[in-house]
Amino acid sequence: MWIFKDITDRYYKKILDSYQLQADEKTYKGKEAELLIQRNELARCLIKTISLMEVKTQEDYANYFKRVSDEINSALQAAKNAVKEYNEEHNTDFTTDLYESFFTYSLSNFIEVVSDLFQKSPSIITNIMDESLFCNSRSVPWVYQLSFVFYDYILDKEFEFITTKSGRDIFDAKKQLVLKYIQKAADLYPRYEKEDFSDCHEMVNILLLSMRSEENNLQKRRNQDSSTSYMYSYFTQTLYNASGKLMGKGQLGQKIDLLIEEFNERVVNKTPLYT
């Protein structure tokens, strides 16, 4: 399966699970409960329909993203029509509720994220047809492992922002940093494919150390801003919500450090960087 198709299916399943969990936490009675059952069935059918869509070539991705978006809009309209008919028949004033405000909202926004990520990805990544090659494992080429770890970071954060509607803080700057270094890795990979193993590892390590330095600068500026805001609110005796403003190394910095360690271990264990 093409990897951006696989990404869409995996995260859409997570969105469906999150939607159903939120719906289960609310209390629905009588006629509204009937509508909930109907909406849940529509949600499951939509995810199944999208999962059955195929991507046959790399060039088919643009059409795939459009088909997914159109299917979501069509499903939302069907849900609105069903609620409207139900209200007219039973003299009620129910809405599409979480189906629209969370479920299709999240699906629509996430497919835009995946489409944008595809467009900004190097061909060495967009050409991957077998999703099993795109993973955090030493059994795959290092550029696949590196890209997977960083894409995983981006997608998990985007999923969080979309489903919780939380602020993005400095994520967009870090996302641009990630995409820049994935492109650098993609450019580096073929140049050293047939060179000495140690030379290749040295260049990969230099790449990651450079990325860590840039990420540290971003994180430092963010922490300084957070500290300044905290001191201001302290001295003015106002409440300051420090949620998400923790000092120290960010998630991206941790992932970079883990990759540096991982590639060092590849050298020690004589794991080939190219397969």
C-alpha positions, 0 to 999 in steps of 0.5 A: 500500500502506498504510504500516504494512503496508509497514513490516511487510513490509520489516522482516520481510524483513530479519528473514528475511535475518538469520535465514538469515545466522545459520543459515548461520554455524552448522554443521549435519550429517546429520539436523540439516541436514535439519531446517534445510532444513525450517525455512528453507522454513517461514520463507520460506513464513511471510514470503510468507504475511504479505506476501500479507495485505491491509489494505483500510482504516485500521480493518482494521489491528487485524485485520491485526496480530492475523492476523500475530501468529496466523500467527506463532504457528501457524507456530511450532507447526507447526515444533515439531510437525515437530521433535517428529515428526522426533525420534520417527521418528529417535530424536534430540533436536533443537530448533527452534533459531534458528527459535524463539529468533531468527526467530519471536521477532523477528517477534512482538516487531516486530509489537508495535512496529509495532502500538504505533507505529500506535496512537500515530501521528496520523491524518495518518500512519495515513491514508497509503495510498500508501507512495511518499508516505512517504519522505525526499524534498522531493517530498512534504509536509514532515510526511511527510518529517519523520515518515518520518525519525523513524519510520525512526530508531525502527524501525531502533533497535527492529529492532536491539534485537530482533535483538541483544537489546541494552539499550535505554539511554535509547531509550524516552525518546527515542522518547517525544520523537519521538512527541510532536514528530510529533504537534506537526508533525501539529497544525501542518501543517493550520494553515499549509497555506494560509499564507505559505511563509516563515511555515510554514517559520519554525514548522517550524524553531522546532519542530525547534529545540525538539526539538533542545533537548530531545534535547540535554538527554536526551543530556547527562544520558546522557553525564554518567551514562556519564562518572560510571560510567567514572570510578567504574570507573577509580578502583576499577580495574574494567573498564568496557565503554563500548560504546554510551556514546559522548559527543557527539551521538546518532543522533536529534540528528544526524537533527534537525540534518539535517532543519533543514538540509533544510527550510532548503534547501527555502526556498532552493530554493523547494520547496513545503512542501505538495503 
